[in-house]
Amino acid sequence: GPKVLQIPSHQIIDMGQMVTLNCDPVSNHLYFYWYKQILGQQMEFLVNFYNGKVMEKSKLFKDQFSVERPDGSYFTLKIQPTALEDSAVYFCASSPRERLFFGHGTKLSVL
Amino acid sequence: QQKVQQSPESLIVPEGGMASLNCTSSDRNVDYFWWYRQHSGKSPKMLMSIFSNGEKEEGRFTVHLNKASLHTSLHIRDSQPSDSALYLCAASHTGYQNFYFGKGTSLTVIP
């Protein structure tokens, strides 16, 4: 089936540093999402993105977070600066309209 | 407020038994439901979706939807150890491209 690729699979950084998580969504999909999951628990919505703009963001999407997809390349989630509580698995997903297709996730460890 | 509630939080069934999982939305605008399965350390994969009142069956999996009460249930018959996973319910509504997840039900099938 359609594949969403996430790079890297694991990222370890020191608190206060900047990190960029990369997502290569399915090519003909229009909607892109980031979700945060801690310890295999709830999939928590962060933000969705369409036509170059953020459509909706949750309370978890702090001011230190930003997303972009410059010129149809990677859909990125940037965290600057990182905090200890940002440690989690971040899943990217894309959708043609209905149904989400998830990437394998990036495990972020903030030390 | 949590838009999607799932119960139970965890469930243990013997191999060959029936597993029943529940999901309800508190958002009256919701009209689409999805069930995703996430094995440990993996990304969620869509199992089934349901948009209309009634029942839908695919192999060992049956989904029910009651749109009046915004309640959906997933039933797995002849449960197998490979069915052990986190089951996530997601909901969305027409014209609003977002997917809200519940906290999930952790299913363990004991051989």
HADDOCK unambig.tbl for C-alpha pairs under 7 A between the chains (distance, minus, plus):
assign (segid A and resid 41 and name CA) (segid B and resid 103 and name CA) 6.52 0.50 0.50
assign (segid A and resid 42 and name CA) (segid B and resid 102 and name CA) 6.59 0.50 0.50
assign (segid A and resid 42 and name CA) (segid B and resid 103 and name CA) 4.28 0.50 0.50
assign (segid A and resid 42 and name CA) (segid B and resid 104 and name CA) 6.21 0.50 0.50
assign (segid A and resid 43 and name CA) (segid B and resid 101 and name CA) 6.15 0.50 0.50
assign (segid A and resid 45 and name CA) (segid B and resid 100 and name CA) 6.98 0.50 0.50
assign (segid A and resid 102 and name CA) (segid B and resid 43 and name CA) 6.32 0.50 0.50
assign (segid A and resid 102 and name CA) (segid B and resid 44 and name CA) 6.54 0.50 0.50
assign (segid A and resid 103 and name CA) (segid B and resid 43 and name CA) 6.49 0.50 0.50
assign (segid A and resid 104 and name CA) (segid B and resid 42 and name CA) 6.32 0.50 0.50
assign (segid A and resid 104 and name CA) (segid B and resid 43 and name CA) 4.97 0.50 0.50
assign (segid A and resid 105 and name CA) (segid B and resid 43 and name CA) 6.75 0.50 0.50
